[in-house]
Amino acid sequence: MSDVSSILSDMKQKGISRINMKYRSGDPSSFLGYVDKEHKTVRKFSDITEAIGAYAEILRRNNDNEGLENLFKCADNLTKNVVSISGKISVEYQGDTSEHCYVFFKNRFAEVSEAGVELLEYSVMKRYIWENEIIQHDIEQVDIERAKQSEYFRFLKNVSGGGDKVDLFMQAIGYLLHRYKDPSNPRIVKLADHNGSGQPNGGTGKGIFAKAIGKMLNMVTLDGKTMDFSNQFCYQRVERDTKIIHIEDVNKSFKLEPLFSVSTDGMNVEKKFQNQFLIPEDQSPKFIVTTNYPLYEEGTSYQRRLLTLPFMHYYNLEYTPRKEFGHNLFEGWNKDEWNLFYNLMCYASHYYLKTGLSLSTQIQIDPEEIAIQETSEELVRYVQSEVKEDVEINLKDLYKGFNERYPGGYNYQRTFTQDLKKYAKIMGFKFNQRKSGADRFCTLASK
């Protein structure tokens, strides 16, 4: 075997070829990659050079010195003849279904359903998975009560407020780990601080929650402070096998609307100097958005697309998980602690498939807290003391009275009125306004 065509033929025989990945629905994807038929995995290559390197590694494992020598002789011609790789290897992807979630470990995989969690051998799996979907851990099953003795479950009880509040957190984990996307119920999971000050607070555990999901699925973390949806390359770090996009630390003016269409219509990914590609809706990533602010959302369209997890102020910048556990979570864990964590995450998937999302128990952030965040605590306290529901008041007098109580509060009447309207909307009032001569009057009317 000394010519290029023979090498290309042997590469295909060993699983390196154009791959045609078929999904349970939607169009297949085609790429240069490697199919490991023994372990039921698929790896995508970025270019022919990476494919040649993988082929050389196979030859080394097989002690095929003659094949290696021929490869080195033809390496330059191979890189020039990438188009010569003809034919395709077709495989079917082992995606989740509406009733099943799969978690892949080194030794076995977990089939999770409403009935429970079952560990199975890879020999019974008929379809293929991405190579990097395999969690590098030999799983040993324990029961749910033992899994709840894990440090991570203790963390969940602390940040959720404990009791039945931790159930929603477990369901949210299960929802995120379930790669099936219900077109009638897409959700963006929002992690926000639950506090009454209206001030941003960090260190409550939101990042640790997101990091745990990243231990289970391929996740990309994007900087929420610099996220610009008008930038065509804003998702350029996303790959076809990305399952979670974590938009981290967004500010109070961050708008969620651009994420809604991606959640329901699929994701168009553009990378610099590369061809763009579309990830269909049923294969596109789910979103986690974290913020130190209690974000305000308007209307039912927001509510039916959001799952909000308010994090209690159990942890803060001074009292951290490291101080409580003696180490950072996920660091310094032995094999047994990791095993408890992975079992707990599988049980969270089971719990979600069994119960769904208990949205009626979703903790609601106090509108007053949102109003303080969106305007100021001074304005909220002033309006509460000076404005009575359904009673008309002169806007000029209200503005003058505020600045007398809080000198330097507002430089312009217009800005004050805008914040007053914002307060009314958040608190559920209808803002009625009328003009009489040079004066303007307003009423915070009950709806």
C-alpha positions in Angstrom: 0.0 0.0 0.0 2.1 2.9 -1.3 -0.2 5.2 -3.3 -2.7 7.8 -2.1 -5.8 5.9 -3.3 -4.8 2.8 -1.4 -4.2 4.8 1.8 -7.6 6.6 1.4 -9.3 3.3 0.9 -7.7 1.9 4.1 -8.6 5.0 6.0 -12.2 4.5 5.2 -12.0 0.8 6.1 -10.7 1.8 9.5 -13.6 4.3 10.0 -12.0 7.6 8.7 -14.1 9.0 6.0 -16.9 11.4 5.2 -19.5 10.7 7.8 -23.3 11.1 7.3 -24.8 11.5 10.7 -28.5 10.8 10.7 -30.7 12.1 13.5 -34.1 11.0 14.7 -35.6 13.9 12.9 -34.4 16.6 10.6 -31.7 16.5 7.9 -28.5 14.6 8.4 -25.1 16.3 8.9 -22.1 15.5 6.8 -18.5 16.0 7.8 -15.0 14.5 7.8 -14.6 12.3 10.8 -13.9 8.9 12.5 -16.4 6.2 13.3 -15.3 3.8 16.1 -17.7 0.8 15.5 -16.5 -1.0 18.6 -17.3 1.8 21.1 -20.1 3.3 19.0 -18.6 6.8 18.9 -18.1 9.4 16.2 -15.4 12.1 16.2 -15.4 15.1 13.8 -12.2 16.4 12.3 -11.5 20.1 11.5 -9.4 19.3 8.5 -7.5 16.5 6.6 -4.4 17.0 8.7 -6.3 16.0 11.8 -7.7 13.0 10.0 -4.2 11.9 8.9 -3.1 12.2 12.5 -5.9 9.9 13.7 -5.1 7.4 11.0 -1.4 7.4 12.1 -2.5 6.7 15.7 -4.5 3.7 14.6 -1.6 2.4 12.6 0.7 2.8 15.7 -1.8 0.9 17.9 -1.8 -1.9 15.4 2.0 -1.9 15.2 1.7 -1.4 11.4 5.1 0.0 10.7 4.8 -0.6 7.0 1.6 1.4 6.9 3.2 4.2 8.9 6.1 4.4 6.5 3.8 4.5 3.5 1.7 7.2 5.2 4.7 9.4 5.8 5.8 9.1 2.1 2.4 10.1 0.9 1.5 12.7 3.5 2.0 15.7 1.3 -0.1 14.3 -1.5 -2.8 13.2 0.9 -3.3 16.8 2.2 -3.7 17.9 -1.4 -6.2 15.2 -2.3 -8.8 15.7 0.4 -11.4 15.7 -2.3 -10.3 12.2 -3.2 -12.0 10.8 0.0 -15.1 9.4 -1.8 -18.1 7.7 -0.4 -19.6 8.1 3.1 -20.1 6.1 6.2 -23.7 6.5 7.4 -24.5 6.3 11.1 -27.5 7.0 13.2 -27.2 9.3 16.3 -28.4 8.0 19.7 -30.4 11.0 20.6 -32.8 11.4 23.5 -36.4 10.8 23.0 -39.5 12.3 24.7 -39.5 9.3 27.1 -35.8 8.5 27.5 -32.6 10.4 28.4 -29.2 8.8 28.0 -26.0 9.5 30.0 -22.8 7.9 28.7 -19.9 6.8 30.9 -16.7 4.9 30.3 -17.9 1.5 31.3 -21.7 1.7 30.7 -24.4 4.1 29.8 -27.5 5.0 31.8 -30.9 4.7 30.2 -33.2 7.1 32.2 -37.0 7.0 32.0 -40.0 7.7 34.1 -39.6 4.2 35.5 -36.1 4.8 36.8 -32.4 4.6 36.0 -30.9 1.5 34.4 -27.2 0.9 33.5 -26.6 -0.9 30.3 -23.6 -2.3 28.3 -22.6 -0.5 25.1 -23.0 -3.8 23.2 -26.8 -3.3 23.3 -26.7 0.2 21.9 -27.6 0.2 18.2 -26.8 3.9 17.4 -23.8 6.1 17.7 -22.8 9.1 20.0 -20.2 11.8 19.8 -16.9 10.7 21.3 -16.8 13.7 23.6 -20.2 12.8 25.1 -18.6 10.1 27.1 -18.1 11.1 30.8 -14.7 9.8 31.9 -15.9 7.9 34.9 -16.7 4.3 35.6 -20.3 4.5 36.9 -21.5 2.3 39.8 -25.1 2.7 40.6 -26.3 3.7 44.1 -29.9 4.3 45.3 -31.4 7.8 45.4 -31.0 8.1 49.2 -27.3 7.4 49.0 -27.0 9.9 46.1 -28.6 12.6 48.2 -25.8 12.2 50.7 -23.5 13.9 48.1 -22.0 17.3 48.7 -23.7 18.6 45.6 -27.2 17.7 46.9 -26.4 19.5 50.1 -25.4 22.5 48.0 -28.7 22.3 46.1 -30.7 22.3 49.4 -28.7 25.4 50.6 -29.2 27.5 47.5 -32.8 26.5 46.9 -34.0 27.1 50.4 -34.5 23.4 51.1 -37.7 21.5 51.6 -39.9 21.1 48.5 -38.0 24.1 46.9 -35.1 21.8 46.0 -37.5 19.7 43.9 -37.7 22.5 41.3 -33.9 22.6 41.1 -33.8 18.9 40.6 -36.4 19.1 37.8 -34.5 22.0 36.2 -31.3 19.8 36.1 -33.3 17.0 34.6 -34.8 19.3 32.0 -31.3 20.6 31.0 -29.8 17.1 30.8 -32.7 15.9 28.6 -31.4 16.6 25.1 -34.9 16.1 23.7 -36.6 19.4 23.0 -40.3 19.6 23.2 -41.4 22.1 20.5 -44.5 23.0 22.5 -42.6 23.8 25.7 -39.1 25.3 25.1 -37.6 26.8 28.2 -34.7 29.1 28.9 -33.4 28.4 32.4 -32.6 31.7 34.2 -30.5 31.7 37.4 -31.1 34.9 39.4 -30.4 36.1 42.9 -33.3 36.1 45.3 -32.8 39.0 47.7 -34.8 42.1 48.8 -32.2 44.8 48.4 -32.5 45.5 44.7 -28.8 45.5 44.6 -26.7 43.1 42.6 -25.3 40.2 44.6 -22.7 37.6 43.6 -21.4 34.4 45.1 -24.8 32.8 45.6 -23.9 29.6 43.7 -25.3 30.2 40.3 -22.0 29.5 38.6 -21.6 26.3 40.4 -25.0 25.1 39.3 -24.1 25.9 35.7 -20.7 24.2 36.1 -22.4 21.0 37.2 -24.4 20.9 34.0 -21.2 21.4 32.1 -19.8 18.2 33.8 -22.6 16.2 32.1 -23.0 17.8 28.7 -20.9 19.7 26.2 -21.4 23.3 27.2 -20.2 26.7 25.9 -20.0 29.6 28.3 -20.4 33.1 26.8 -19.8 36.5 28.5 -23.1 38.1 29.1 -21.5 41.5 29.7 -20.2 41.6 26.1 -22.9 39.5 24.4 -24.0 41.3 21.2 -26.7 39.5 19.2 -26.2 41.9 16.3 -22.7 40.4 15.8 -23.1 37.6 13.2 -20.3 35.7 15.0 -21.8 35.8 18.5 -22.2 32.0 18.5 -19.0 31.2 16.8 -17.8 29.0 19.7 -20.8 26.7 19.3 -20.3 23.3 17.7 -22.8 20.8 16.3 -22.4 18.7 19.5 -22.9 21.7 21.9 -25.9 20.9 24.1 -25.9 23.8 26.5 -25.1 27.5 26.1 -24.4 29.3 29.3 -24.7 33.1 29.0 -22.9 34.2 32.1 -23.3 37.3 34.3 -25.7 39.4 32.2 -26.6 42.9 33.3 -30.0 44.2 34.2 -30.6 45.6 30.7 -30.0 42.3 29.0 -32.9 41.3 26.7 -34.0 37.6 26.4 -36.0 38.0 23.1 -33.2 37.0 20.8 -32.9 33.7 22.6 -36.5 32.8 22.1 -36.3 32.4 18.3 -33.1 30.3 18.6 -34.9 28.0 21.2 -37.8 27.4 18.8 -36.4 27.9 15.3 -32.9 26.5 15.4 -29.5 28.2 15.5 -27.5 29.6 12.6 -23.8 29.4 13.5 -21.3 31.6 11.6 -17.6 31.3 12.3 -14.9 33.5 10.9 -13.4 32.2 7.7 -15.6 29.1 7.8 -18.9 28.1 6.2 -21.9 28.7 8.3 -24.1 25.9 9.4 -27.6 25.5 10.9 -28.4 23.5 14.0 -32.0 22.4 13.6 -34.4 23.3 16.5 -34.6 19.7 17.8 -30.8 19.4 18.0 -30.0 23.0 19.1 -28.6 23.7 22.5 -30.6 24.7 25.6 -29.8 28.0 27.3 -28.8 28.9 30.9 -28.7 32.6 31.7 -27.1 33.7 34.9 -27.4 37.2 36.4 -26.7 39.0 39.6 -29.9 41.0 39.1 -33.5 40.1 39.4 -34.4 40.5 35.7 -37.8 41.9 34.9 -39.8 40.2 32.1 -43.1 41.4 30.6 -46.0 39.4 29.4 -47.0 35.7 29.2 -44.6 35.1 26.3 -41.8 35.5 28.7 -43.4 33.4 31.4 -44.1 30.4 29.2 -40.6 30.3 27.9 -38.7 30.8 31.1 -37.9 28.7 34.1 -36.6 30.9 36.8 -34.5 29.5 39.7 -34.0 32.2 42.4 -30.9 31.5 44.5 -31.2 32.2 48.1 -28.5 34.2 49.8 -27.2 31.2 51.8 -23.8 31.7 50.2 -22.1 35.1 49.6 -18.7 36.5 48.9 -17.7 35.9 52.5 -19.4 32.6 53.3 -18.6 30.4 50.3 -19.0 26.7 49.5 -15.3 26.3 49.9 -15.6 27.6 53.5 -18.5 25.1 54.2 -17.1 22.0 52.5 -13.4 22.7 53.1 -12.7 22.8 49.3 -14.3 24.0 46.1 -17.0 21.8 44.7 -15.7 19.5 41.9 -12.2 19.9 43.2 -10.5 17.4 45.5 -13.4 14.9 45.1 -12.5 11.2 45.3 -14.0 8.6 43.0 -16.9 7.9 45.5 -17.9 11.6 45.7 -17.9 11.8 41.9 -20.0 8.6 41.7 -22.6 10.1 44.1 -22.7 13.3 41.9 -23.2 11.4 38.7 -25.9 9.2 40.2 -27.7 12.3 41.6 -27.7 13.9 38.1 -29.2 10.7 36.6 -31.9 10.7 39.3 -32.6 14.3 38.5 -33.3 13.3 34.9 -35.6 10.5 36.2 -37.4 12.9 38.4 -38.0 15.4 35.6 -39.2 12.6 33.2 -41.6 11.4 35.9 -43.0 14.8 37.1 -42.1 17.4 34.4 -41.6 20.9 35.6 -43.7 22.0 38.6 -44.1 25.5 37.4 -46.7 26.2 40.0 -44.0 25.9 42.7 -41.7 28.3 40.8 -40.5 30.9 43.3 -41.6 34.3 42.2 -39.4 37.4 42.7 -41.1 40.2 44.6 -42.3 42.9 42.1 -41.2 45.5 44.6 -37.7 44.1 44.4 -37.8 44.4 40.6 -39.1 47.9 40.8 -36.2 49.0 43.1 -33.8 47.4 40.7 -35.3 49.0 37.6 -35.7 52.5 39.1 -34.3 53.2 42.6 -35.2 52.3 46.2 -35.8 56.1 46.9 -38.4 56.3 44.1 -40.2 53.2 45.3 -40.4 54.3 48.9 -41.5 57.8 47.9 -44.3 56.6 45.6 -45.5 54.1 48.3 -45.7 57.0 50.8 -47.1 59.8 48.6 -49.2 58.2 45.9 -52.5 56.5 46.6 -54.0 54.0 44.3 -56.7 55.4 42.0 -56.1 59.0 43.3 -55.0 61.6 40.8 -51.9 63.6 41.6 -50.0 66.5 40.0 -46.9 65.2 38.3 -45.0 68.5 38.8 -45.8 68.5 42.5 -44.7 64.9 42.8 -41.4 65.6 41.0 -40.7 68.6 43.2 -41.5 66.7 46.4 -39.2 63.9 45.5 -36.2 66.2 44.9 -36.9 68.0 48.1 -36.8 64.7 50.0 -33.9 63.4 48.0 -31.8 66.3 46.8 -30.1 65.7 43.4 -32.4 62.7 42.7 -33.7 63.7 39.2 -32.4 66.5 37.0 -35.4 66.3 34.6 -39.1 65.9 35.1 -39.2 63.7 32.0 -36.8 61.1 33.5 -38.8 61.1 36.7 -42.0 60.4 34.8 -40.4 57.6 32.8 -39.3 55.8 36.0 -42.8 56.4 37.5 -44.3 54.7 34.5 -41.9 51.8 34.8 -42.8 51.5 38.5 -46.5 51.4 37.7 -46.0 48.7 35.0 -43.9 46.4 37.3 -46.3 46.8 40.2 -49.3 46.0 38.1 -50.9 49.5 37.9 -52.3 51.2 34.8 -50.6 54.6 34.4 -53.2 57.2 33.4 -52.1 60.6 32.4 -53.9 63.8 31.4 -53.0 67.4 30.7 -54.8 70.5 32.1 -53.3 73.8 30.9 -49.7 73.8 31.9 -50.1 71.0 34.4 -50.0 67.2 34.0 -51.8 64.8 36.3 -51.4 61.1 36.7 -53.2 58.2 38.4 -51.9 54.8 39.3 -55.1 52.9 38.5 -55.8 49.3 39.5 -56.3 47.1 36.5 
